[in-house]
Amino acid sequence: MVSQADLDRFYEALVTSARADGAVCAITSDLACVRYHVAHATKDCDVLCATESAELFLNRLAQTVFEGAPCSYRGHLTPPLDARWMRGGWTSHFEWKWDVGFAHLDVFGVAPRASSPWTVDVHGLLAGMHTVAEMKRTDRPKDWPFATALGAKMLEVGDVRGWWHLFDADALRRLIIRVPCPPEIIAHRPLLELLVTNDPRLDVAVFAESMFWQQLDRLRLRIHEAFMRKYRSAVTKAAGVDDPDLWIQHRVRLQFAQDFLPENPLRDYGIDRLIAEAREETLRFVAPGSLDWLPDASRHFVGLA
């Protein structure tokens, strides 16, 4: 029986080995939250991998066996781990599957919603708390408490960027009593002006901003998913798609990615258009005036080609 500690050690050893091979990579999302002591456990692992390290990382996966199981692409929906698609925000999914269990790994080249390069903010095996917190602004409500917890922890260690990640109005009010919020931080998150002036509209603004990020993430995923139907259909029918050799699986997916998956669907769609549509979707849930304090979301696509 594989324990949680066994899984965590496996993922960390994998990243350590990939780095020894020369790959630039870091653990992010749930396992990073565990290591930052804002979450208790996770069975999966997400990794950020520099796009120029894609081949090195894939080669490490091909050599890695866990519980007697080789690494495989997970299902027929996942894009190939290739720099061209990684730069466009695609995520590749892998697994080790044995009789009584599995280990799942997702690999990102670009950190979703990143406002700065993740490669300049790495702590040991982990992506920095700032990067992890931005990635936690997903369309899933369960992720948001982790963003807030990371923001609070950042403030505890003197990183004032933590103010950008607090999505609980009561937590904001508690923290402002003992931690100053500098003007340059407020400039990037306008609702913080409501906090420092003790404006009662803060609760409405915090809710509106969290809803906006959720809608933006939902639309982002929808754009990617629109291209996956034909790709999945072609991959499913292809010879070698489930070959035990990861490199053969990879070549199959690479062939059909070239046919069906645009390298940068978000840029093709238009970042400004995406943001405008997210604002429109958000208005289904909030009063129009509550969007007045939204941040400039166009800053949060760092890394996209």
C-alpha positions in Angstrom: 0.0 0.0 0.0 1.5 3.3 -1.1 1.1 6.0 1.6 0.7 9.7 1.2 4.3 10.2 2.4 5.5 7.7 -0.3 3.7 9.6 -3.0 5.1 12.9 -1.8 8.6 11.5 -1.8 8.1 10.1 -5.2 7.1 13.4 -6.7 9.9 15.2 -5.0 12.5 12.7 -6.1 11.2 13.0 -9.7 11.7 16.8 -9.7 15.1 16.4 -8.1 16.1 13.9 -10.8 14.8 16.1 -13.6 16.8 19.0 -12.3 19.9 16.8 -12.1 19.3 16.2 -15.8 19.3 19.9 -16.4 15.6 20.6 -16.5 14.2 23.8 -15.0 11.1 22.7 -13.1 9.3 23.2 -9.7 6.4 21.7 -7.8 3.3 23.9 -7.7 -0.4 23.8 -6.7 -1.6 21.3 -4.2 1.7 19.6 -3.2 3.3 23.0 -2.9 0.4 24.1 -0.6 1.1 21.0 1.6 4.8 21.9 1.8 3.9 25.6 2.6 1.7 24.2 5.4 -1.6 25.6 4.1 -3.0 22.2 3.1 -2.9 18.7 4.6 -2.5 16.2 1.8 -2.9 15.6 -1.9 -2.7 12.5 -4.1 -1.7 14.4 -7.3 1.2 16.6 -8.3 1.5 19.6 -10.6 4.8 20.7 -11.9 5.9 23.8 -13.8 8.5 23.0 -16.4 10.4 25.6 -18.5 9.4 25.2 -22.1 13.0 24.7 -23.2 13.2 21.8 -20.7 10.3 19.9 -22.2 12.4 17.1 -23.9 14.6 16.7 -20.8 11.6 16.4 -18.5 9.8 13.9 -20.9 12.9 11.8 -21.0 13.0 11.7 -17.2 9.4 10.6 -17.2 10.1 7.8 -19.7 12.8 6.5 -17.4 10.8 6.7 -14.1 9.0 3.6 -12.8 6.9 3.7 -9.7 5.4 0.6 -8.0 6.5 -1.3 -11.0 4.5 0.9 -13.4 6.0 3.0 -16.2 4.9 6.5 -16.9 2.1 7.0 -19.5 0.1 9.8 -20.9 -3.1 10.0 -19.0 -6.0 9.3 -21.3 -6.4 10.4 -24.9 -7.3 14.0 -24.2 -3.9 15.3 -23.1 -1.7 17.4 -25.4 1.9 16.3 -25.9 4.6 17.7 -23.7 6.2 19.8 -26.3 7.6 23.4 -26.0 5.4 24.7 -28.8 2.1 23.9 -27.0 3.5 24.5 -23.5 4.2 28.1 -24.5 0.6 28.5 -25.5 -0.7 27.4 -22.1 -1.5 23.8 -22.8 -1.1 21.3 -19.9 0.1 17.7 -20.3 -1.2 14.9 -18.0 0.6 11.7 -17.0 0.1 8.8 -14.7 1.7 5.7 -13.2 -1.0 3.1 -12.8 -0.6 -0.3 -11.0 -3.1 -2.9 -9.8 -4.1 -1.1 -6.6 -3.3 2.5 -7.2 -2.1 5.3 -9.3 0.0 8.5 -9.3 -1.0 11.5 -11.3 1.2 14.3 -12.6 0.2 17.5 -14.6 2.9 19.5 -16.3 2.5 23.2 -17.1 4.9 25.3 -19.1 3.1 28.6 -18.3 1.6 29.3 -14.9 -2.0 30.3 -15.4 -2.7 33.8 -14.3 0.9 34.6 -13.7 1.9 38.2 -13.3 5.6 37.5 -13.2 7.9 34.7 -14.5 7.6 31.7 -12.2 11.3 30.8 -12.8 12.5 33.9 -10.8 10.6 32.9 -7.7 11.5 29.3 -6.8 12.1 28.1 -3.2 13.8 24.7 -3.1 11.7 22.3 -5.1 8.7 24.6 -4.9 7.4 27.4 -7.1 7.1 30.5 -5.0 4.0 31.2 -2.9 3.1 34.1 -5.2 3.0 31.9 -8.3 1.1 29.1 -6.5 -1.5 31.6 -5.1 -2.1 33.0 -8.6 -2.5 29.5 -10.0 -5.1 28.9 -7.2 -7.5 31.5 -8.7 -9.4 28.8 -10.5 -13.0 28.2 -11.4 -13.2 25.8 -8.4 -14.4 27.5 -5.2 -12.4 24.9 -3.2 -9.1 26.4 -4.4 -9.7 29.9 -3.1 -9.1 29.3 0.7 -5.6 28.2 -0.3 -4.9 31.4 -2.2 -6.0 33.4 0.9 -3.9 31.2 3.2 -0.8 31.7 1.0 -1.4 35.4 0.9 -1.5 35.5 4.7 1.6 33.5 4.9 3.4 35.8 2.5 2.6 38.7 4.7 3.9 36.8 7.7 7.3 36.5 6.1 7.4 40.1 4.9 6.3 39.6 1.2 3.8 42.4 0.7 2.5 40.8 -2.5 0.5 38.7 -0.2 -2.1 41.5 -0.2 -2.9 40.5 -3.8 -4.0 37.0 -2.8 -6.4 37.6 0.1 -10.0 36.9 -1.0 -11.6 37.0 2.4 -12.8 40.5 3.5 -12.6 39.6 7.2 -9.0 38.4 6.8 -8.1 41.6 5.0 -9.5 43.7 7.8 -7.7 41.6 10.5 -4.4 41.9 8.7 -4.5 45.6 7.9 -4.4 46.3 11.6 -0.8 45.0 11.9 0.6 44.9 8.4 0.8 48.1 6.3 -0.4 48.0 2.7 2.0 50.1 0.5 0.7 52.3 -2.3 2.5 50.4 -5.0 0.6 47.3 -3.9 -2.7 49.1 -3.9 -2.0 50.3 -7.4 -2.1 46.7 -8.7 -5.3 45.8 -6.8 -7.7 48.7 -6.5 -10.0 47.2 -4.0 -7.2 47.5 -1.4 -8.0 51.3 -1.4 -11.4 50.3 0.1 -9.6 48.4 2.7 -7.3 51.1 3.9 -10.1 53.7 3.9 -12.4 51.3 5.8 -15.0 51.5 3.0 -18.0 49.1 3.6 -18.1 48.2 -0.1 -15.0 46.0 0.4 -17.0 42.8 0.8 -18.9 43.4 -2.4 -15.6 44.2 -4.3 -13.8 41.1 -2.9 -16.7 38.9 -4.0 -16.8 40.5 -7.5 -13.1 40.0 -8.0 -13.2 36.3 -7.0 -16.2 35.8 -9.4 -14.3 37.5 -12.2 -11.2 35.3 -11.8 -13.5 32.2 -11.8 -15.2 33.3 -15.0 -11.9 34.1 -16.6 -10.6 30.6 -15.8 -13.8 29.0 -17.0 -13.5 30.8 -20.3 -9.8 29.9 -20.6 -10.6 26.3 -20.2 -13.5 26.4 -22.7 -11.2 27.8 -25.4 -8.8 25.0 -24.9 -11.5 22.4 -24.7 -13.1 23.5 -28.0 -10.1 22.2 -29.9 -9.8 18.9 -28.0 -12.8 17.1 -29.5 -11.2 16.4 -33.0 -7.8 15.8 -31.4 -9.2 13.2 -29.0 -11.1 11.4 -31.7 -8.0 11.1 -33.8 -5.7 10.1 -31.0 -8.2 7.4 -29.7 -8.2 5.6 -33.1 -4.4 5.8 -33.6 -2.1 2.8 -33.5 0.4 3.1 -30.6 -1.6 5.6 -28.6 -1.4 3.2 -25.5 1.9 1.6 -26.3 4.0 0.9 -23.1 6.8 3.1 -24.5 6.1 6.7 -23.5 8.0 8.0 -26.5 5.7 6.2 -28.9 2.7 7.6 -27.1 4.3 11.0 -27.4 4.9 10.8 -31.1 1.2 9.8 -31.7 0.0 12.8 -29.8 2.5 15.1 -31.4 1.3 14.0 -34.9 -2.3 14.9 -34.1 -1.5 18.0 -32.1 0.1 19.4 -35.3 -3.2 18.7 -37.1 -5.8 19.8 -34.5 -4.3 21.9 -31.7 -3.3 25.5 -32.2 -0.1 26.3 -30.5 -1.5 29.4 -28.7 -5.3 29.4 -28.6 -5.6 32.2 -26.1 -3.5 34.6 -28.1 -5.4 33.6 -31.2 -8.7 34.2 -29.4 -7.5 37.6 -28.1 -6.6 38.3 -24.4 -8.6 41.6 -24.4 -11.6 39.8 -25.8 -11.2 37.0 -23.2 -11.1 39.5 -20.3 -14.1 41.5 -21.7 -16.2 38.3 -21.9 -15.2 37.3 -18.4 -16.4 40.7 -17.1 -19.7 40.2 -18.9 -20.1 36.8 -17.4 -19.3 38.1 -14.0 -22.2 40.6 -14.3 -24.5 37.7 -14.1 -23.6 37.3 -10.4 -22.7 40.8 -9.2 -23.9 44.4 -9.4 -22.3 46.4 -12.2 -20.6 48.9 -9.9 -18.8 46.2 -8.1 -16.5 45.7 -11.1 -15.0 49.2 -10.7 -12.3 47.8 -8.5 -11.1 44.9 -10.6 -7.3 44.7 -11.3 -5.8 44.9 -14.7 -6.1 41.2 -15.7 -4.0 41.7 -18.8 -0.9 41.6 -16.6 -1.7 38.0 -15.7 -0.7 36.2 -18.9 3.1 36.3 -18.4 4.8 33.5 -20.3 2.3 33.0 -23.1 4.2 33.1 -26.4 
